Amino acid sequence: MTVQSIYKDKVALITGGASGIGAAIGRQIANQGARVVLADRQLALAESVAASIRDSGGSAIAFELDVRHMAAMTNVVGSTVARWGNVDYFFNNAGIGVGGEAEDYEPRDWDDVFDVNLRGVAYGIQAVYPVMRRQRSGHIVNTASVAGLIASPGQVAYSASKHAVVGLSKALRVEAKHYGVRVSALCPGVIRTPILTGGKFGRINTVTVPEEKLLKMWERLRPMDADLFASKVLSAVTRNEPIIVVPGWWKLVWMLDRLSPALSLKVTDVMFERMRAELAAAGGRTPQRQREMSEANVSPSSKSKIAN
């Protein structure tokens, strides 16, 4: 059975479908004959992507959706079922990132990341899973990250949310099998998308270097083109892989972490210190520089009081 015959005339609902990974999956699965629903806070952009899919001979519509609201998620799923009768593939993909070290976080940083990356994923499942159970078929693909498999300093809230999505997906996969529903955790490595520099709704705290310098730093990790990534993801989905890691070389990093967690942490520590030094050299505001500046501004008498 070919990939195209698998996806032909199937209904694929994609959250975060206006840009990045979501838009790329939308384009690729539409090329394979699926009917695509792109749901995103950026409605105009989602409609533009849907129009380009239709112009290429595919089938696509767009809905406005903020995954942080259960009622909105339920409405999009209901509208999709009313239009096409079912949901065959649900790419539970919407996500944001807040970069920077934990000591510089504010409560809203944790809230923003957890609300979208974890609560939003849970709401998506809450809305779609009953539909697929009734169908006795369907595939839920929850977008996690390689940061959900290994230590990822400099993005602890993001990493925590993605570890949770991996755990959720593994547990739900076992439960859902009894209803004929498949579940996978999608764990991208570094993909060439807007999230590398913060994205539309995310941000990078403590860093004030130009965007082009940030992108140059990311190049060491060989970012994959989003459309090539999406093509590889769809092939893995057809194989019903429980944890999908793309690009494939990130599987070696994950393997090291599983074989020797201590060694993996040592390697991560070295890379993280190198990154901090590079950010500082590029003019970034790092916590270490903050501490040094604070200490330099404390008078000897003040230091004495602190010590006492």
SVG drawing of the C-alpha trace seen along z (x, -y; Angstrom):
<svg xmlns="http://www.w3.org/2000/svg" viewBox="-22 -51 57 55">
<polyline fill="none" stroke="black" stroke-width="0.4" points="0.0,0.0 1.4,-3.4 1.6,-6.4 -0.7,-8.3 -3.4,-5.5 -3.2,-5.6 -3.9,-9.3 -6.2,-9.7 -9.6,-11.2 -8.7,-11.0 -9.4,-14.0 -6.4,-15.5 -6.9,-18.1 -3.8,-20.1 -3.4,-22.6 -0.7,-25.2 -1.3,-24.8 -0.6,-28.3 3.2,-28.1 6.3,-25.9 5.8,-22.2 2.0,-22.4 1.8,-24.2 4.4,-21.8 2.5,-18.7 -0.6,-20.3 1.0,-20.8 2.5,-17.3 -0.5,-15.4 -2.7,-17.4 -0.3,-16.4 -1.0,-12.8 -4.8,-13.3 -6.0,-14.1 -8.6,-16.7 -6.9,-19.2 -8.1,-21.4 -5.6,-24.0 -6.4,-25.5 -4.4,-28.3 -4.6,-31.6 -3.2,-33.2 -6.3,-32.8 -5.3,-35.0 -2.0,-33.1 -3.8,-29.7 -6.2,-30.8 -3.3,-31.7 -1.8,-28.3 -5.1,-26.6 -5.5,-28.7 -2.1,-27.7 -3.0,-24.1 -6.2,-24.5 -4.3,-26.3 -2.1,-23.3 -5.1,-21.0 -5.5,-19.9 -8.4,-20.2 -8.0,-22.5 -9.9,-24.9 -8.8,-27.0 -10.3,-27.7 -9.3,-30.1 -8.3,-28.3 -6.6,-29.1 -5.8,-25.7 -5.8,-27.1 -9.6,-27.1 -11.5,-23.8 -14.7,-25.2 -12.8,-26.5 -11.1,-23.1 -14.5,-21.3 -16.0,-23.7 -13.3,-23.1 -13.5,-19.3 -17.3,-19.5 -17.2,-21.7 -14.7,-19.2 -16.9,-16.3 -20.0,-18.1 -18.2,-18.9 -16.5,-15.7 -18.0,-13.1 -14.9,-12.1 -11.3,-12.8 -8.8,-10.3 -5.5,-12.1 -5.1,-14.6 -1.8,-16.4 -1.9,-17.9 0.9,-20.3 0.4,-23.8 3.3,-24.9 5.4,-27.8 8.8,-28.2 10.3,-30.5 14.1,-30.4 16.4,-31.5 17.6,-30.2 15.1,-29.3 16.5,-32.0 15.2,-34.6 11.7,-33.1 8.6,-34.9 5.4,-33.0 3.9,-34.0 6.7,-32.2 5.8,-28.9 2.1,-29.6 2.4,-30.5 4.4,-27.4 2.4,-24.9 -1.0,-26.3 -0.2,-25.8 2.2,-22.9 0.5,-20.7 -2.9,-22.0 -3.5,-22.6 -2.5,-19.1 -4.7,-17.7 -7.7,-19.7 -7.0,-18.5 -7.1,-14.9 -10.2,-15.6 -12.1,-16.8 -10.8,-14.3 -10.4,-11.1 -14.1,-10.5 -14.7,-10.9 -12.0,-8.4 -13.3,-5.9 -16.7,-6.0 -15.1,-5.6 -12.9,-2.7 -10.1,-4.2 -7.8,-7.2 -4.3,-8.4 -3.3,-11.1 0.1,-12.5 1.2,-14.7 4.0,-17.0 6.6,-16.8 10.3,-17.4 13.8,-15.9 13.8,-18.3 11.2,-15.9 13.6,-13.0 16.9,-14.6 18.0,-17.4 17.6,-20.8 19.1,-23.6 18.2,-27.1 14.6,-26.0 13.5,-24.2 9.8,-25.0 9.6,-23.9 11.6,-20.8 9.3,-20.0 6.1,-20.4 7.5,-18.2 8.6,-15.5 5.0,-15.5 3.7,-15.1 5.9,-12.1 4.7,-10.5 1.1,-11.3 1.4,-9.9 3.0,-6.6 0.3,-6.0 -2.6,-6.9 -1.2,-4.7 -1.7,-1.7 -5.2,-2.7 -6.3,-3.8 -5.2,-0.5 -8.3,1.1 -10.5,-1.2 -8.5,-0.9 -6.9,-4.3 -3.2,-4.9 -1.1,-7.4 2.4,-8.7 4.7,-11.2 6.4,-13.4 9.9,-14.5 11.5,-16.9 15.1,-17.8 16.1,-21.2 13.7,-22.2 13.9,-25.4 10.9,-27.1 10.1,-30.5 10.4,-28.9 14.2,-29.0 14.1,-32.7 11.1,-32.8 8.2,-32.5 5.0,-34.5 3.8,-33.8 7.0,-32.7 10.1,-34.6 13.7,-34.3 14.4,-35.9 17.9,-37.1 19.1,-37.2 19.4,-40.5 21.6,-39.3 20.4,-39.9 18.2,-37.2 20.8,-36.4 23.4,-35.6 20.9,-33.3 20.2,-31.5 23.9,-31.1 24.3,-29.4 21.4,-27.0 23.2,-26.0 25.6,-23.9 22.7,-21.5 21.9,-21.2 18.3,-22.4 16.1,-20.4 13.8,-22.0 10.2,-21.9 8.8,-20.3 11.4,-17.5 10.7,-17.0 7.0,-16.7 7.5,-14.1 9.6,-11.9 7.1,-12.3 4.2,-11.1 6.2,-8.0 6.8,-7.3 3.1,-7.8 2.1,-5.2 4.4,-2.8 2.7,-3.7 5.9,-4.4 5.3,-5.2 8.0,-7.8 8.9,-9.6 12.4,-11.3 13.3,-13.3 16.0,-14.1 17.2,-10.6 20.6,-11.5 19.0,-12.8 18.2,-9.1 21.9,-8.7 21.7,-11.5 18.6,-9.9 20.3,-6.6 23.3,-8.0 21.0,-9.5 19.3,-6.1 22.5,-4.1 24.4,-6.5 22.4,-9.3 25.5,-10.5 27.6,-10.8 24.8,-12.5 24.5,-15.1 28.2,-15.7 28.1,-16.3 25.1,-18.5 26.9,-20.6 29.9,-21.2 27.6,-22.2 25.6,-24.5 28.6,-26.3 29.9,-26.8 26.5,-28.2 26.4,-30.6 29.9,-31.9 28.9,-32.4 25.8,-34.3 27.8,-36.5 30.4,-37.2 27.6,-38.1 26.2,-40.7 23.6,-38.5 22.5,-39.1 23.2,-35.9 22.5,-35.2 26.3,-34.8 26.8,-38.3 24.0,-39.6 25.6,-38.1 28.9,-39.7 27.4,-43.1 25.4,-42.8 28.5,-41.9 30.5,-44.8 27.8,-47.2 27.7,-46.1 29.8,-48.4 32.4,-46.8 30.2,-47.9 27.1,-46.3 29.1,-43.1 30.0,-43.1 26.4,-43.4 25.4,-40.6 28.1,-38.4 26.9,-39.1"/>
</svg>
